[in-house]
Amino acid sequence: MEPVIDVKNLYKSYGETRAVAGISFQVERGEIFGMVGPNGAGKTTTIECMEGLREGDRGEINVLGLDPINQERQLRPLLGIQLQEAHLPDNLKVWEALDMYASFYERHLDWEGLLNDLGLSEKRKTAFRKLSGGQKQRLFIALALLHDPELVFLDELTTGLDPRARRVIWDLVREVRQRGKTIFLTTHYMDEAENLCDRVAIIDRGKLVALDTPANLIQKLEINERVIFKSTEQDLSAMMKGLPGVVRVEQQGERTIVYGKSDGFGPIVTAVVNALTDGGISFRDLRTESPDLEDVFLSLTGRQLADQRSTA
């Protein structure tokens, strides 16, 4: 089956800044495909090239069998697009926005049904400015789905939302896929990609550094356990690094993070607790965590994604 999206060797620069540096990937029909990375990594430029909003400097892009630039008029009705930066007039009511957007298309869904499906029925007469962040995002999803597109682009969908609102939006994204849509989303939240995506492309500084399922990306890591605890003792890095199976240790004030691979050595947490107890070192707030896509990004780039978000 022909891929829904086929990108080959895409480059895009703005002056001296190279935003996208020769990336290639395919998106299969019916999947939720995520492109993740820090702000400024090239995610939005890539998605805008696929949408036909920007033209790449070099490379080939095929979306639903069409060229996004030269066949934009044929492609646009097949796409649902939620932009990273989107706004509506403050006093425009929810139902007015949907009714207006429906008039743009020869064929469209029953927007009353969309309101109900997306939990906005009670807000149909509410002005845009009075909606919460999560409600605004639900409205933008409704507008993107109004003409029943085959492929839906969601760019940084949950940026600025609180954790509860983010999880509500995640459920909505899954429901969109259940409608038979293919979804391409960008995010700088690794937990979002891990929870939603069938496959994930990790992009950094315009380059594609990894592409696989979240489970496979995590499985390839050199760690499978992370132990975190606090202690008032001085730097414990040397002690922890000498334990069997320990790969890396981070010291952040009173907080120590021990990364390890327990295969053949037993659980890392057991070795950590025994070492602290034998050394007469008091500790508190000890917990264990499984590795995640944040660890994948660190392993591939040598930098933590959280640090990149704060400086991007």
C-alpha positions in Angstrom: 0.0 0.0 0.0 1.3 3.4 -0.9 2.3 5.5 2.1 0.1 8.5 3.0 3.2 10.7 3.3 6.6 10.1 1.6 9.3 12.6 2.4 12.7 12.2 0.7 15.9 14.2 1.5 14.0 17.4 2.6 16.1 20.6 3.2 14.9 24.0 4.2 16.9 27.0 5.3 16.1 30.5 6.4 19.1 32.7 5.6 22.1 31.2 7.3 19.9 29.0 9.5 19.2 25.4 8.3 15.9 24.4 9.8 15.7 21.0 8.1 18.7 19.1 7.0 18.0 16.2 4.7 15.3 14.2 6.5 13.4 11.2 5.0 10.5 9.2 6.3 7.2 7.6 5.4 3.8 7.6 7.2 1.5 4.7 6.7 -2.3 4.9 6.4 -4.2 4.7 9.7 -1.3 5.4 12.1 -0.6 8.1 14.6 2.8 9.3 13.6 4.7 11.6 15.9 7.6 14.0 15.2 9.2 15.0 18.4 12.1 17.2 19.5 12.8 20.5 21.2 11.5 23.9 20.0 13.5 25.0 17.0 14.4 21.5 15.9 12.6 21.8 12.6 9.3 20.1 13.4 7.0 23.0 12.4 9.0 23.7 9.2 8.6 20.1 8.2 4.9 19.9 8.8 4.3 23.2 6.9 6.2 21.8 3.9 4.0 18.8 3.9 0.9 21.0 4.2 2.0 23.1 1.2 2.4 26.2 3.4 6.1 26.3 2.7 8.3 25.1 -0.1 11.4 23.1 0.7 14.7 24.1 -0.8 15.5 20.5 -1.9 14.0 17.1 -1.7 10.7 15.4 -2.6 7.3 15.4 -0.7 4.3 13.3 -1.7 1.2 13.5 0.4 -1.8 11.3 -0.5 -0.2 10.8 -3.9 0.0 14.6 -4.6 2.7 17.3 -4.6 1.8 19.8 -1.8 3.0 22.8 -3.8 2.1 22.0 -7.4 -1.1 20.2 -6.6 -2.2 22.2 -3.6 -5.8 22.8 -4.8 -6.4 19.0 -5.2 -4.7 18.2 -1.8 -6.1 20.9 0.5 -9.7 19.4 0.8 -8.1 16.1 1.8 -6.2 17.6 4.8 -7.3 18.7 8.2 -4.9 21.2 9.7 -4.5 22.4 13.3 -1.8 25.1 13.3 0.6 25.7 16.2 -0.4 29.4 16.2 -4.2 29.7 15.7 -6.8 32.2 16.8 -10.4 33.3 16.2 -12.1 36.6 16.7 -12.8 37.1 20.4 -16.5 37.5 20.1 -17.1 34.7 17.6 -19.3 32.1 19.1 -18.5 28.4 18.9 -21.4 27.6 16.6 -20.7 30.6 14.4 -17.1 29.4 13.9 -18.3 25.9 12.8 -21.1 27.3 10.6 -18.7 29.7 8.9 -16.0 27.1 8.3 -18.7 24.6 7.0 -19.6 27.2 4.3 -16.0 27.0 2.9 -16.5 23.4 1.8 -18.8 21.7 -0.7 -18.9 18.7 1.5 -18.8 18.7 5.3 -19.9 16.8 8.4 -22.8 17.6 10.7 -21.1 20.1 12.9 -23.7 19.6 15.6 -22.5 16.0 15.9 -18.9 17.2 16.1 -19.8 19.5 18.9 -21.3 16.6 20.8 -18.4 14.2 20.1 -15.9 16.8 21.3 -17.7 17.8 24.4 -18.5 21.3 23.3 -22.3 21.1 23.0 -22.8 23.2 26.2 -20.4 25.8 24.8 -22.0 26.3 21.4 -23.1 29.8 22.3 -19.9 30.8 24.1 -17.6 33.4 22.7 -14.1 32.2 21.7 -12.4 34.5 24.3 -14.4 32.8 27.1 -13.3 29.3 26.3 -10.5 27.6 28.3 -7.3 26.5 26.6 -8.5 22.9 26.4 -11.9 24.0 25.0 -10.2 26.2 22.3 -8.0 23.2 21.3 -11.1 21.0 21.0 -12.7 23.7 18.8 -9.7 23.7 16.5 -9.8 19.9 16.3 -13.5 20.2 15.3 -12.7 22.8 12.6 -9.9 20.5 11.3 -12.3 17.6 11.0 -15.3 19.5 9.7 -14.7 18.6 6.0 -14.0 14.9 6.9 -10.3 14.9 5.7 -8.2 11.7 5.1 -5.1 13.1 6.9 -5.0 15.3 10.0 -2.0 17.5 10.9 -1.8 18.5 14.6 1.1 20.8 15.4 2.0 21.2 19.1 -1.6 20.5 20.0 -1.3 20.6 23.8 1.4 23.3 24.4 0.3 25.5 27.3 -2.4 23.1 28.6 -2.5 21.8 32.1 -1.9 18.0 32.6 -5.6 17.2 32.9 -6.5 19.1 29.7 -3.7 17.4 27.9 -5.0 14.0 28.7 -8.5 15.0 27.5 -7.0 16.1 24.2 -5.1 12.8 24.0 -8.4 10.9 24.2 -9.8 13.0 21.5 -6.8 12.3 19.2 -7.4 8.6 19.7 -11.0 9.1 18.8 -10.0 10.9 15.6 -7.9 7.8 14.6 -10.9 5.6 15.3 -12.8 7.6 12.7 -10.3 6.1 10.2 -8.0 9.1 9.9 -4.2 9.1 9.6 -2.7 11.6 12.1 0.6 13.4 11.9 1.5 15.3 15.1 4.4 17.2 16.3 5.2 17.7 20.0 8.1 18.5 22.3 6.4 16.4 25.1 8.0 13.0 25.0 5.3 11.5 27.3 2.7 12.7 24.7 4.5 10.9 21.9 4.9 7.8 24.0 1.2 7.6 24.9 -0.2 8.4 21.5 2.0 7.4 18.7 2.4 4.2 16.8 5.8 5.4 15.5 8.0 8.3 16.5 10.5 10.3 14.5 13.0 12.1 16.8 14.4 15.3 15.2 17.2 17.5 16.5 18.8 20.5 14.9 17.0 19.7 11.6 18.2 16.1 11.4 16.3 12.8 11.9 18.2 11.0 14.6 15.8 8.0 15.2 12.6 6.5 13.9 10.7 3.5 15.4 7.9 2.6 17.8 8.3 4.1 21.2 8.7 0.7 22.7 11.5 -0.2 20.4 13.3 3.1 20.9 13.2 2.6 24.7 14.2 -1.1 24.4 17.4 -0.1 22.5 18.6 2.0 25.5 21.6 0.9 27.5 19.5 1.3 30.7 16.3 -0.3 31.9 16.0 1.1 35.4 16.4 4.5 37.0 16.7 4.9 40.8 16.2 8.3 42.4 16.7 9.3 46.0 17.7 12.2 48.3 20.5 12.4 50.9 22.2 15.1 52.8 25.5 13.4 52.4 28.1 14.8 50.0 28.4 13.7 46.4 27.6 10.0 46.1 28.4 9.7 42.5 31.7 7.7 43.0 30.0 5.2 45.3 27.1 4.7 42.9 29.2 4.4 39.8 31.1 1.4 41.3 27.9 -0.7 41.6 27.3 -3.6 39.2 25.1 -2.6 36.3 25.3 1.1 36.9 25.8 3.0 33.6 25.5 6.7 34.6 25.0 8.8 37.8 23.7 12.3 38.1 24.0 14.5 41.2 21.6 17.4 41.6 22.2 18.9 45.0 20.7 16.4 47.5 19.1 14.4 44.7 20.9 11.5 43.1 19.8 9.7 40.0 21.3 6.3 39.2 20.8 4.8 35.7 21.5 1.1 35.2 21.0 -2.1 33.3 19.8 -4.8 35.6 20.2 -7.8 33.3 22.5 -10.3 35.0 23.1 -8.1 38.0 19.7 -8.2 39.7 17.6 -5.0 40.2 19.7 -1.8 40.4 17.6 -0.6 43.2 18.7 -3.5 45.4 22.3 -2.7 44.9 21.7 1.0 45.6 19.8 0.4 48.8 22.4 -2.2 50.1 25.3 0.2 49.3 23.6 3.1 51.2 22.7 0.9 54.2 26.1 -0.7 54.4 27.7 2.7 54.3 25.5 4.0 57.0 24.1 6.7 54.7 20.6 8.0 55.5 18.4 8.6 52.5 14.7 9.5 51.7 12.2 9.7 48.9 13.7 6.7 47.1 11.8 5.6 44.0 12.4 3.7 40.8 11.4 4.6 37.3 11.4 2.9 33.9 13.2 4.6 31.0 11.2 6.7 28.6 11.6 8.8 25.4 13.3 11.5 27.4 16.1 9.0 28.1 16.2 8.1 24.4 16.7 11.7 23.4 19.5 12.1 26.0 21.2 8.9 24.7 21.0 10.1 21.1 22.0 13.7 21.5 23.9 13.9 24.8 21.4 16.6 26.0 18.2 16.6 28.0 15.1 17.6 26.1 13.9 19.7 29.1 17.1 21.8 28.8 16.5 22.3 25.1 12.9 23.5 25.7 14.1 26.1 28.1 16.7 27.5 25.8 15.0 27.1 22.4 
